[in-house]
Amino acid sequence: MKIALFGKNYQNNTIEIIRKVIDVLEKKGAEICIEKKFFESIKDEIKFSKEYEIYKKHDELNESIDFLISIGGDGTILRAATLVRDKKIPIVGVNAGRLGFLATVQEENIETFLPKLFLNEFKISKRTLLSLKCSPPNKDLEDINFALNEVTVSRKDTTSMITIETFLNDEYLNSYWADGLIIATPTGSTGYSLSCGGPVLMPENSSLVITPIAPHNLTARPLVIPDDIEIKLSISGREEQFLVSLDSRITTVTKETHLTIKKAPFEINMVEFSEEGFLKTIRKKLLWGEDKRN
């Protein structure tokens, strides 16, 4: 079995987590390849038993890779998705962060869960992505024009609201007066959208969520729509520029730009273990059922 490693070495406890992951994989005889920047950040602190293959970018991940293990938080998984793209390589999230809905393998479960990859004791959760097209084209969004969590438009150099005209399949929906607008996938429903009052969607849901950020009209509520709808946005405001973000990647576009958002033609495969399913994760992360009256 061939497994790719990707991560971010930010916290003090991350090195110990990385050691545990590599130890399990080596004991199982896995063939390991490591992302170059990640390798450079850990090579002085990890004693490798052998020389491993190094990869730098999406094109170097070939079909022989069985899994990609992301070590970090949910943000690290979002970056891992830009490496995997349409290659269908399943992503395993090992949590070295804090509040993780995607990175569900905790440090204490590494020795229990990772061997299950070799026994085929897991399931694949297929995650919808969004694709974004800008008119006129934006060079920052030409290569990686998709998002696993959300596409967000927001104000940039002003404290004033912006106006976001929104069309669904070319039918006018609303002109949102707000600080911004979030278009979230079911995966992203537990992220930025949730913090702005949006609903939680289960990963298998064939829907998207449109969530305004601090809307001026209190009647502008989050809206759940089918994921086969094409969304078009036109933004206006006092400033000439505004921000567009695809997950953690941010760029600036002018207010003459028109955005078209729709479901991407491929999905990301997330590995789930029965002991850490979505319902258990949201109960634990959102403290559901922790009320003393229960």
Buried (B, 14 or more C-beta within 10 A) or exposed (E): BBBBBBBBBEEEEBBEBBBBBBBBBEEBEBBBBBBEEBBEBBEEEBEEEEEBEBBEEBEBBEEEBBBBBBBBBBBBBBBBBBBBBEBEBBBBBBBBBEEBBBBBBBBEBBEEBBBBBBEEEBEEBEBBBBBBBBEEEBEBBEEBBBBBBBBBBBBBEEEEBBBBBBBBEEEEBBBBBBBBBBBBBBBBBBBBBBEBEBBBBEBEBEBBBBBBBEBEEEEBEBBBBEBEBEBBBBBEBEBEBBBBBBBEBEEBBEBEBBBBBBBBEBBBBBBBBEEBBBEEBBEBBBEEEEEEEE
